[in-house]
Amino acid sequence: MTPNQERIQTYNDGVAILLKCNDLGDPGDAPDLVYTEAGKLCYESRTVGVSRYYQAMQNNIRADLLLRLPRRDQVTIHDRIRIGETDYTIRQIQYPAEVRPRSMDLTLEAITS
């Protein structure tokens, strides 16, 4: 693909729920984090490549899932994603330039009890 060619992105694999992180603690006190539903986003599942997998392991995290979603600039690594009954921590956000509409790739780690 040449630099001027863009790929049309589809999001046909499922629906994820964005959970925004809110700190209800008083300034100076320990954080009191609460996650509230902030919308639903369609996604495309992506392959967690070998390089991404091992880079995550070197940083003591797991790359359990990689999703491409419509870009939302308000999404941060402090937020979470819910798919079905499983919540995921966002470990990395990347913004691929070669696709339209504007998208974001989220590297996710499942939250285990």
C-alpha positions, 0 to 999 in steps of 0.5 A: 500500500502506498502512502496515499492509499487508505483502506476502508475500515469495517467494524464487524466483529462485535460490540464493546462497552467503554467504561470511563474511569472517574476518581471520586476521592477527595484531593490528597486522599487515596483514589476512589475509582469508579467506572461508568458506562460511556457508550458502545463501540463496534470493533474489529478483532486484530491479531496480537502479533509475536512482537507485540506479545513479547514486548508486552511480556517484557513490560510485565503485562499481557496482550490478551486482545487487540481491537480496532475501534472508531477513534474516540480522543477521550479514551485513555489508558485509565479507562476499561473495555467490556466485552460480554462478561469480561472487563479489560484494562487498556494497556496501549492506544495506537492510531493507525494512519492508513485507514478511514474512518479514523480508528484506534487500536487498543491492546487489552489485558483481561482483568482477573479476580 
